[in-house]
Amino acid sequence: LVQNVIPNVVRVHADQATFWDFGSAWYGNYVDQQVVNTMMAQGLKKLTNQSSLQAAWSRIMPGYLPGQKIAVKINLNNASKDDIDLSIDALPQTAIALVKTLCEDYGVAQQDIMIYDALRPMPGRFYTPVAAAFPLVGLYDNGGGYAPQRAGFTHMDSSLKLTFTQPNLAAERWLTDLLFQAAYVINMPVLKKHGFLPVTLGFKNHFGSTDKLGTLGTDDDLHTYINPNNPPLYDSAQIPLVDINANPNIHGKTVLTIGDGLFGSRAVGAAPERWATFGGKSPNSLLFSRDVVAVDCVMVDLLRA
């Protein structure tokens, strides 16, 4: 009976996943792709209590039909087109490991996968290795990076329009068209704190799926209402992150959250650093859940520790 229990959150750890010296070279060059591939496979099978990856994906995406689109939301919050800094962002190796198992183990066509950050440019150091490994995968950004396609906001369906419980959020806001086109959504946040906000994990990752964050000044900026240190404007009953994630194109389609904890940082634009929790190394972890609240809670615990 115990063996049939499916856990809410799984963390897979491998010391050999990264080997960066925390120096001046880009940390993304010091990730072992084969180790990350193995971690991805282990996490998916453990999460679903399945012995094969085909069976794992069948449980994660029940009813999947060839030709259905899968949107993968990554976090490129600190990126620029020709990015050379050390600020933490999505890693190509994690995306490659995900696409590899979707395509090779479950038979998803490359062109049915859409990897995106709708508000940021995709840097060459993410685009180039992913496109080289899987040249037919759809790569989307805000139009300012190397991604060949733009994550549009054409209001193609009324379900993409966001509705907020906070009355001060008066500007009309929409989610990217990709979320309507997708039958399934996979959320891939990065393990990091924020700055004036506590964390930027799975829930906040969909700020990068939204067309406007701030528009009419302080009182109509989404960030204003997710900062618990900002009373009285912050109200736990009117948090826009909840409204965004409750949209049917996110809530009704998100089948998996994968927290990228190969590295981790203490601020939104900070570089990865050593963790005492992991013996002075990087976290070297991937976290898996079908419950974004549960996995965000675990990542918060890791960041607090």
N, C-alpha and C positions, 0 to 999 in steps of 0.2 A: 504493500500500500504506500509506504513512504517513497518508494522509487517512482511512483506515478505522480507525485506531487510536482507541479510545475512552479518554479520559483518566480517571484516578482522581478528580481534583479539578479543578474549574474555578473561577476567581475572575473576576468581572465587576466592573469599577470605572468609576464615572462621577462626576467632580468635582461635577456639578450635582445629584446626588441629594439632598444636604442643604445647607442654607444658614443654619444656626444660628450665632449670634454668641457662643456659650458664655457667655451671660448668665443672667438670672434666669427668663426665660420658658421654658416646657416645650419641650424640643428636638423633641418629636414634632410640633409645629406647623410645623416648618421642614423638611419632607420633600416632595420633588416626586413626586407619585403617578405622573405619566406617565413620568418617568425610571425610577422603580422598576419600573413595568410593563415597560418596554423591557429593563431589566437582567434581569428574571425570564425573559423570552422568550429573550434571548440566551444566558443560562446554561443553560437547559434544552436548547436546540438544540445548543450547543457540547458539552455533557456527553454527549449521545447521538449526536453526529455526524449529525444530521438537519436537513433544510432547512425542515421545517414543525413547528409545535408539536403537531399531531395525531400525526405520526409519532414525535415525541419522547416523548409520553406513552404511545404504544403500546409503545415500547421500555422505558420505565420501569415501566409496569404491564401486562405481557403477560397476556393472558387476561381483562382487565377486562370485566365485564358490568354493564350498567345495573342500578342498585339496590344494588350492593355499596357498603359504607360505607368511607370514607377518614377515618382519625383523624389530626389534625394537632396535635402536641404543641408548644405555645409555652412561653415562660419568663416567668412573672409573679412571680418570686420576691420582688420588692420591692414588690408592688402592694398597695394597699388600695382599698376600694370607691370612695371619692371622692379618689383619689390626686391630689396636687398637687406632689409632690416631684420632684427631678431624678434620682433613682436610676434606673439603666438597667433597662429592661424591654422586652418584646416590643413592636414597633411595629405599629400597625394597617395601615400602608401595605404592609408586606411580606406580611401575611396577605391583604390585598385583592388584591395582584398575583397571589398564588398561586391564590386562589379564581377570579379572573377567567380565568386561562388554563385551569384545570380545567373550568370551566363553559362558557366561550365557545369554547374551542379544542378541547375534547375531549368536550363534551357531558355532563359529570357533572351530575346534578341537585343543586341547592343543598342540599336536605335530606339528601343522602347524605354531606355533609362535616361532620365533627365537630371543631371547634377547641376545645382544652381545656388547662387546667392544673388537675389534680385536687386540689391542696393549697392553692391560693391563690384569692383573690377576683379577679374580672375587673373592672378599673376602668372607669368610664364613658368615659374617654378612649380606651380600646381598643374597648369594646363598641359605642359609638354610631356611629362611622364604618363599622365592619364591618357592623353590622346595617342601616345606611342603604344601603350599597352592595349588600348581598346579604341581604335580610331573611329568607330561608328557610334560611340556613346554620345548623347547630346550633352553639350557643355554650354551653360548659360550664365551671363552676368548682366551688369547694368549697361553694357555697351562700351565701357571704357577699358576693358582688359583684352586678354587673348581669346576668351571664349568666342567661338564663331557665331553664336546666336545670343540674342538679347531676351532676358526674361521680361516679357511684356506685361503691361497693365492696360489692356484694351477694354476692360469691363465686359468681357465676352459672355458672362452669365451673371444674373443678379445675385446669385448665391455668394459671389466673391465680395460683395459689399459688406463692410464691417459695421457692426452696430455696437455701441459702447454704453455701458451703464453710467459712466461718468458724464454728467450733462455738459461739462465745460469742453469736452472733445467734440466740437461742432463741425470741424472740417470733414468733408467726405473722404473716406479712406477705403482702399480696395486691396485685395490680395492679388498676387501675380496670377496670370492666366494659367501658368503651369499646374497650379493646384487644382484647377477645374479639369484640365486635360488628363490629369493623373487618376488612375483607379486606386493606387496605393501610394502612401507617403512614408518615407524613412527619414527620420530626423537624426542628424549627426552633429551634436554640439561638441565644443571643446571644453576641457576641464580647466576653468579659470574663474577667478573672482572678477569683480568689475572695478569700481572705484568709489564713486558716491552711491552706487547701487551695490547690494550685497554680492550677487553673482550674475554671470551671464551663461546660462546653461540651455537645457532643452526648451523650456517655456519661452525664454527671451530670444532664442534663435530665430523665431518667426517674426521678430521685428524686421528681419532681412527678407521677409516675404511680403512686406507691407509697403505701399507706395509712398506714404508720408509719415514721418515720425514727428517732426515739429513743423508747424505751418503758420499759426496766427500768434506767435509769441509764447511766452512761458505758460500761460494758462491753456494752451492747446498743443502742448508738447507731450507726447506719450511718456517720455522719461519722467516728467514731473509727477506722474501718478503711480509710478512703481517704486518710488524712493521712500522707504519707511522712515527715513530721517527728515522728511519734509511735511510735517503736519502744518496746517490741517488739510492740505490738498491731498495727501495720501489717505486713502480710505480702503481698508482691507476688503470691504464689500463691493468696491468699484474699481478693481484693478484691471487695466486694459489688457494685460497679458492673458488673463482668464477669458476675456471676451474674444481675443484673437484666436486662442487655442480652442475655443468652443465653436468656432465657425465650422460648418459641416464639411468643408473642403480640407480641414485639418483634423478635427476631432473624429469625423466619420471615416477618414481614410488612413490615418496614421497607424501602421501595423507594427512599427519597430522604432525604438530609439537606441542609437549606439553612441555612447559617450566616449569620445576620443581622449583618453587619459594616458597616451604614450608619453606626453609631456604635460606640464601644468604650470600655471602662473598665478601670481597673487593680485593681478590687476588686469584690466581689459586690454591695455596695450603693452603689457610687460613681456619680457622675454621669459622663456621657461627657466626654472631654477631647480636646484637640488632640494629634495624632500627628506627631512629627518625621519618621517614615517617610513620611508622606503630605503633606509640605510644610506642616506646621502646621495641617492641616485634619482633618476626620474621615476614617476609612478609606474611607467611601463605597463599600463593597464588599458583594457577595453571593457566598457560596461554595457550590458545588454538588458533591455526590458521592453515589454509591450505596454508598459504603464509609465508615461512620461513623468508623472508626479513622483512615483516611487524611485525612479532612477535619478531624478533631480535631487531628491532627498538624500540619497546615498552619496552623490557627488558633493552636495553641501557638507555632509559629514566629513568627507575626505579633505575638503578645503579648510574646514574649521580645524581639523586635527593637524 
